[in-house]
Amino acid sequence: MTGKRRYYWLLIILGLAWEQKTRTAQEINDLYQASIPVTGQGEEERTTAFRSALADVISRVSSRKIQLPSISAEELAVRYHYEPATNGLYFIVNFEPEAINRLVGKHEAIVWGKRRPSTLVWLTLQEQDGSNWIAGNNGPSPYQVPLQEQAQRRGVPLVWPIMDFLKNAELPLPGNNKKLIATLRDESRDYPVDAIWIGSLTSRPQKPSGSTTTAEGSKIWTVHWTLLRVNTEEQWNTSGAEPATALMAGVDKLAERLTIKIPSATGAALVQHPLVRVVVTEVVSLEYYAQLRVLIENLPEVLRIWPSHLDPEGRLTFAVEPKENSAVLATALSRTGVLFIDEPESSTDRPTREDSTLYYRKIKND
């Protein structure tokens, strides 16, 4: 492989990894639709599937868990059908949004709209040998799976950290909560998300009620949660006889807290200004990428920068948070003397221009 091709592959891999970091508030579609696995199409099983579907929809739309009302779920549906899949048969049902919203309101819960804040989650566990384990994008774990599944049920978009970019090899012990929060807050600076959610999972032997001895193998699992948003910090604990129980309860509390103050549509809670895409063509080496990122990152007009995508033609896209707006950022980029505005003759030579996107080309040295 030639040096140039090697650089391209490095940049492409880097771009794909960083692409996960450029997420802000997300829209959850099909809030009022549920898909329930079934084994048949009989009346009794359909009635049960309707109730399960209603419970799923209410859990996604409501700010908190509410008791399923004693009404006919079928009366709230607008349509349903069965759909075969490779792993079995599914019952698909769509509910009337206004009817569901009224139902949630009767229980004094907030109706959570489809625009949901994205949350970066750090889940840590102290092993028996004293070492720290942390969940990330490097594969699901027995602790990560129940948390992610419950988040999907509640419609909470979670972002898992990219472990390859974790700067601190050694994390402070979960018991040192202030230091752990400070460390993970620092590690989160490269993620343009709405909230940072830190969970420290621990276990201790559980004594049976009225006994002074501990049942062999019996444990109580506790998660200490910290939710960080702009100028706010909230903490709570959840516990259970199984780690999944404690983790899933944490998601329910998170959903309740995220609905209290929903970020505005103008930008993410931890991103103070709307992000601007900066597209630079002719990025042909890793060295040039590094120089370009440092150059833009150090501009007084820039708060933060994230590389988000690179196509095979060498067109690199940065997500930039400016201190003011895109016009001021454009002036600053042109002032560097390294880039000039890209204005190709044909509109097909580049992606469709948008107001939040700036296009530049490298100035070639003679």
C-alpha positions, 0 to 999 in steps of 0.5 A, a space after each residue: 500500500 502506498 503512503 498516500 493510500 495508507 493516509 487515506 485509510 487512516 483518515 477514513 477510519 478516524 472519520 468513521 470513529 469520530 462521526 459518532 461524536 457529532 450528535 446533538 438532540 435527536 428526534 425519535 420517530 414512531 413514538 406511538 407505534 409498538 412492535 410486539 412478538 407473538 406466536 399466533 393471531 388468536 383473539 386472546 393473544 391479540 388482546 395481550 399484545 395490545 396491552 403490551 404495545 400500549 405499555 411500551 408506547 406510554 413508557 416512551 411518551 410519558 416523562 415517568 412510569 405510570 400504571 397502565 390504565 384499566 381500559 381497552 387498549 384496542 380502543 386507542 389504536 388506529 390500525 394494526 397488522 401482523 408482520 412476519 420476520 426471520 425470528 418470528 411473527 410481530 404484532 404492529 400497532 399504531 395508537 392515536 397520539 392525542 388519545 395517548 397524550 390525554 391519558 398521560 396527562 390524566 396521570 399528571 405526567 409530562 408528555 415527552 415530545 419526539 425531540 429528545 436530548 442525546 446523553 453520553 453515558 459513562 458506566 463504571 464498575 470497580 472489580 474485586 481486584 480494585 481495577 476499574 471497568 468502563 463500558 463503551 463502544 467496544 462491544 456490549 457487556 452484561 451490564 451495558 445491554 439491560 441499560 441500553 434496552 431500557 433506554 430504547 424502551 423509554 426513548 432515551 438516545 444514549 451515546 457510548 464513549 469511543 474507548 480508543 480515544 479515552 485519554 486517561 488510562 487509569 480512572 479514579 476509583 468509583 468511591 472517589 466520586 468528585 474526582 471521577 466526575 471531574 475526570 469524566 467531565 474532562 473526557 466528555 469535552 469531545 462529545 457534542 451532546 446534551 447531557 453527561 450521565 455517569 453511573 458507578 456500579 458497585 455490589 456488596 453482600 446482602 444479609 437476609 432480613 433479621 439475620 446477622 449472617 450473609 447468605 452465600 452469593 447473595 448481593 445487593 447492587 447499587 448504582 450511584 448516578 450523576 447527571 451533568 447539564 449546563 450549570 446543573 448537577 443531579 445525583 441519585 441512587 438505584 438498587 436491586 438484587 440484580 445489576 439489571 434491576 438497578 440499571 433499568 431503574 436508573 434509566 427511568 429516573 433519567 427519563 424523568 429528569 431529562 423532561 424537566 428542562 428540555 434543550 431548545 432547538 437552537 443547540 444542544 445543552 452542552 453546545 452553547 451555539 449551533 454547530 457549523 460544518 466546515 468542509 475542506 477538500 484535498 486533505 491528502 495526509 494525516 499530517 495535514 489533517 492534524 495541522 488543520 485541526 490545530 489551526 482551526 481549534 486555536 482560532 479565537 473565534 472557535 470554542 470546540 471542533 470535532 472531525 466528523 467525516 472524510 470521503 474517499 476524495 479527500 473531502 474532510 468535514 469538521 463540526 465546529 462550535 463557533 463563539 458567535 456565528 457562521 459568518 464570523 467563523 468564515 471570516 476567521 477561516 479566510 484570515 488564516 491564509 491557509 484556506 480559501 473559499 471553495 467555489 467550484 463551477 459545477 454544483 455537482 462537484 460538492 454536496 448541496 450547500 447549506 447555510 450551516 456549511 462552509 466550504 474551503 480548499 487548501 491553498 497550494 504552496 508554490 
